[in-house]
Amino acid sequence: MLVTMTSIVSGKTTTRDIDVEPEQVKAWQNGMLIQDAMPELSAPDREFIMSGITQEEWNGIFQDS
């Protein structure tokens, strides 16, 4: 499923193809914890769906730490 999100950190909009079903997204939007709604996804994929932050962006944020 193509997921388009805008990063809450940079404001950059990114579209990614993530192996998630619309029903799973709906379950999360309706209050299910994302790790329960989409257990097969990696933590970076779940983070992207929640916040729009890509793995590359996370790496850049914490590279300077």
PAMI-437390 format. One record per residue: residue in one letter; z, y, x of N, C-alpha, C in turn. Coordinates in pm, 1 decimal. Each point is the difference from the previous one (the first is absolute). Example, Ala and Ser with C-alpha at 12.3 -4.5 7.8 and 13.67 -1.06 7.14 Angstrom:
2
+------+----------+----------+----------+----------+----------+----------+----------+----------+----------+
| resn |       nw |       nv |       nu |      caw |      cav |      cau |       cw |       cv |       cu |
+------+----------+----------+----------+----------+----------+----------+----------+----------+----------+
|    A |    780.0 |   -569.0 |   1319.0 |      0.0 |    119.0 |    -89.0 |      0.0 |    120.0 |     90.0 |
|    S |    -72.0 |    105.0 |    -35.0 |      6.0 |    119.0 |     82.0 |     73.0 |    109.0 |    -77.0 |
+------+----------+----------+----------+----------+----------+----------+----------+----------+----------+
REM end
This chain:
65
+------+----------+----------+----------+----------+----------+----------+----------+----------+----------+
| resn |       nw |       nv |       nu |      caw |      cav |      cau |       cw |       cv |       cu |
+------+----------+----------+----------+----------+----------+----------+----------+----------+----------+
|    M |      0.0 |   -116.6 |     85.4 |      0.0 |    116.6 |    -85.4 |      0.0 |    123.1 |     90.1 |
|    L |    -86.7 |     95.4 |    -29.9 |     -1.1 |    124.8 |     75.8 |    116.2 |     85.9 |    -47.0 |
|    V |     80.7 |     43.1 |     96.8 |    116.3 |     83.0 |    -29.0 |    -17.9 |    131.0 |     75.6 |
|    T |      1.2 |    111.0 |    -72.6 |    -11.8 |    131.7 |     60.1 |    132.7 |     72.0 |    -15.5 |
|    M |     53.5 |     44.2 |    111.9 |    128.7 |     68.3 |     -0.4 |     -7.2 |    121.1 |     91.7 |
|    T |     84.8 |     98.0 |    -28.6 |     13.7 |    117.0 |     85.2 |    135.3 |     -9.2 |     69.3 |
|    S |     -1.4 |      8.6 |    131.6 |    121.8 |    -12.5 |     79.3 |     98.7 |    110.7 |    -34.2 |
|    I |    125.5 |    -39.4 |    -19.8 |    104.0 |     99.7 |    -26.6 |     38.9 |     73.8 |    127.7 |
|    V |    -45.6 |    -47.3 |    115.4 |     31.5 |     64.5 |    127.4 |   -110.5 |     98.1 |     40.9 |
|    S |   -123.6 |    -48.6 |      3.9 |   -109.9 |     81.7 |     52.2 |    -86.0 |     65.0 |   -107.3 |
|    G |      5.6 |    -51.7 |   -122.3 |    -87.1 |     50.2 |   -106.0 |   -140.1 |    -58.4 |      5.6 |
|    K |    -25.3 |    -88.9 |     95.5 |   -132.0 |    -62.9 |     15.3 |    -17.7 |   -108.4 |   -106.1 |
|    T |   -117.4 |     -1.6 |    -63.7 |    -32.7 |   -101.0 |   -100.5 |    -77.4 |   -112.9 |     66.7 |
|    T |     45.1 |   -122.8 |    -25.4 |    -60.5 |   -118.5 |     60.1 |    -22.6 |   -104.0 |   -108.7 |
|    T |   -111.9 |    -71.0 |     10.0 |    -28.0 |   -113.0 |    -88.3 |     -1.0 |   -126.2 |     83.3 |
|    R |     74.2 |   -100.1 |    -47.9 |      5.7 |   -128.8 |     67.8 |    -25.9 |   -110.3 |   -100.7 |
|    D |    -56.4 |   -109.8 |     48.1 |    -21.0 |   -118.6 |    -82.6 |    118.7 |    -92.4 |     24.2 |
|    I |     88.6 |    -10.3 |    -99.1 |    122.1 |    -78.0 |     12.4 |     -6.6 |   -115.1 |    -99.5 |
|    D |     40.4 |   -118.1 |     44.2 |     -5.5 |   -120.2 |    -82.9 |    116.9 |      0.1 |    -98.6 |
|    V |    -15.2 |     79.2 |   -105.8 |    102.7 |     13.0 |   -102.7 |    -69.6 |      5.5 |   -135.5 |
|    E |     66.3 |    -54.1 |    -99.3 |    -55.6 |     -1.5 |   -135.1 |     52.0 |    119.1 |    -80.3 |
|    P |    -81.9 |     51.6 |    -91.2 |     45.2 |    111.9 |    -83.7 |    130.9 |    -29.4 |    -74.1 |
|    E |     20.0 |   -125.3 |    -38.8 |    123.8 |    -36.6 |    -70.4 |    121.1 |     17.4 |     89.9 |
|    Q |    -16.7 |    -26.2 |    129.2 |    110.6 |     17.3 |     93.8 |     34.5 |    147.9 |     15.4 |
|    V |   -102.4 |     82.6 |      8.7 |     22.6 |    144.6 |     10.7 |     70.5 |     50.2 |   -125.4 |
|    K |    -44.2 |    -45.8 |   -114.5 |     60.5 |     40.4 |   -127.0 |    146.8 |    -42.5 |     -6.1 |
|    A |     30.5 |   -121.7 |     45.3 |    138.9 |    -47.3 |      1.2 |     86.4 |     91.2 |     86.5 |
|    W |    -51.2 |     39.8 |    115.1 |     73.1 |     91.4 |     88.3 |     16.7 |    136.7 |    -66.4 |
|    Q |   -106.1 |     51.3 |    -59.0 |      7.6 |    129.7 |    -67.9 |     98.3 |     -2.7 |   -116.8 |
|    N |     20.2 |   -117.6 |    -57.9 |     92.6 |    -14.6 |   -112.1 |    143.3 |    -29.3 |     44.8 |
|    G |     25.8 |      7.1 |    130.8 |    136.9 |    -10.5 |     47.7 |     36.4 |   -119.1 |     84.5 |
|    M |    -89.6 |    -97.3 |     13.7 |     29.8 |   -114.8 |     85.5 |     -1.1 |     46.3 |    145.6 |
|    L |     88.7 |    -53.0 |     81.1 |     -1.4 |     30.7 |    142.9 |   -133.6 |    -43.9 |     58.5 |
|    I |    -55.2 |     82.2 |     86.8 |   -133.8 |    -28.4 |     52.9 |     -2.8 |   -132.7 |     75.0 |
|    Q |    107.7 |    -34.2 |     71.2 |      1.3 |   -127.1 |     73.2 |      4.8 |   -120.0 |    -94.1 |
|    D |     48.3 |     21.3 |   -122.8 |     -1.7 |   -107.4 |    -99.7 |   -133.8 |     -5.5 |    -73.1 |
|    A |    -59.2 |    115.9 |    -25.5 |   -128.3 |      5.8 |    -70.3 |   -115.3 |    -45.3 |     89.0 |
|    M |     11.5 |     23.6 |    131.7 |   -109.2 |    -29.1 |     93.8 |     54.3 |    -69.1 |    125.3 |
|    P |     63.0 |   -116.2 |    -15.3 |     65.8 |    -63.7 |    114.8 |    -94.5 |    -44.0 |    111.1 |
|    E |   -126.4 |    -20.5 |    -32.0 |    -94.7 |    -47.3 |    100.4 |    -52.0 |    111.7 |     89.6 |
|    L |     25.7 |    124.4 |    -36.6 |    -48.8 |    111.9 |     80.3 |     91.3 |     26.0 |    119.0 |
|    S |    -59.5 |     51.0 |    105.7 |     78.3 |     38.6 |    117.3 |     78.5 |    127.1 |    -31.0 |
|    A |    102.6 |     24.4 |     77.2 |     78.6 |    122.5 |    -17.6 |    -87.8 |    125.2 |     14.4 |
|    P |    -92.1 |      6.0 |     97.5 |    -86.4 |    118.0 |      8.3 |    -89.7 |     19.8 |   -123.7 |
|    D |    -48.4 |   -110.2 |    -58.7 |    -81.7 |     13.1 |   -121.3 |     84.0 |     51.5 |   -116.0 |
|    R |    122.1 |    -51.4 |    -13.4 |     87.7 |     48.1 |   -107.3 |     35.2 |    146.9 |     21.6 |
|    E |     25.9 |     37.7 |    124.2 |     31.9 |    140.5 |     29.8 |   -116.9 |     89.8 |    -35.5 |
|    F |   -121.5 |    -44.9 |     30.7 |   -117.9 |     79.4 |    -34.1 |     -9.1 |     21.8 |   -150.7 |
|    I |     24.5 |   -104.8 |    -77.1 |     -6.2 |     11.8 |   -146.2 |    107.5 |     95.6 |    -51.0 |
|    M |    118.6 |     -3.3 |     59.9 |    109.6 |     85.2 |    -46.6 |    -14.8 |    145.8 |     43.3 |
|    S |    -46.7 |     21.6 |    123.5 |      6.2 |    135.6 |     55.6 |   -131.2 |     55.0 |     53.0 |
|    G |   -100.5 |    -86.3 |     12.8 |   -127.0 |     44.6 |     57.4 |      0.9 |      5.9 |    151.7 |
|    I |    112.0 |    -36.6 |     61.4 |     10.3 |      4.3 |    145.8 |    -63.3 |   -126.3 |     57.8 |
|    T |    -96.5 |     17.9 |     90.4 |    -66.3 |   -113.1 |     63.8 |     82.0 |    -46.6 |    120.7 |
|    Q |    -29.4 |   -120.3 |     47.4 |     68.9 |    -52.5 |    118.5 |    -25.0 |     91.7 |    120.1 |
|    E |   -121.0 |     50.0 |     12.4 |    -32.6 |     89.0 |    111.8 |     84.3 |    126.8 |     -6.6 |
|    E |     20.2 |     51.6 |   -121.0 |     80.6 |    120.3 |    -16.7 |    146.1 |    -28.5 |     38.1 |
|    W |     53.1 |   -115.4 |    -44.7 |    136.9 |    -38.0 |     38.2 |     12.0 |     -8.3 |    150.9 |
|    N |    -98.1 |    -63.1 |     64.9 |      2.4 |    -12.4 |    145.4 |      5.4 |    136.6 |     66.0 |
|    G |    -77.1 |     94.9 |    -51.9 |      0.1 |    135.0 |     53.4 |    132.0 |     72.3 |    -20.4 |
|    I |     61.5 |    -21.9 |   -115.1 |    128.5 |     64.6 |    -29.4 |    107.0 |    -47.2 |     96.9 |
|    F |      6.1 |   -130.4 |     22.3 |    107.4 |    -56.2 |     80.6 |    -34.0 |    -15.8 |    147.4 |
|    Q |   -121.3 |     32.6 |     38.1 |    -39.9 |     -7.7 |    139.8 |     79.2 |    102.1 |     83.2 |
|    D |     27.4 |    115.0 |    -57.6 |     68.5 |    106.5 |     72.0 |    151.1 |    -18.0 |      2.9 |
|    S |     51.0 |    -98.3 |    -74.6 |    146.5 |    -20.6 |     -8.4 |     54.2 |    -65.4 |    123.5 |
+------+----------+----------+----------+----------+----------+----------+----------+----------+----------+
REM end
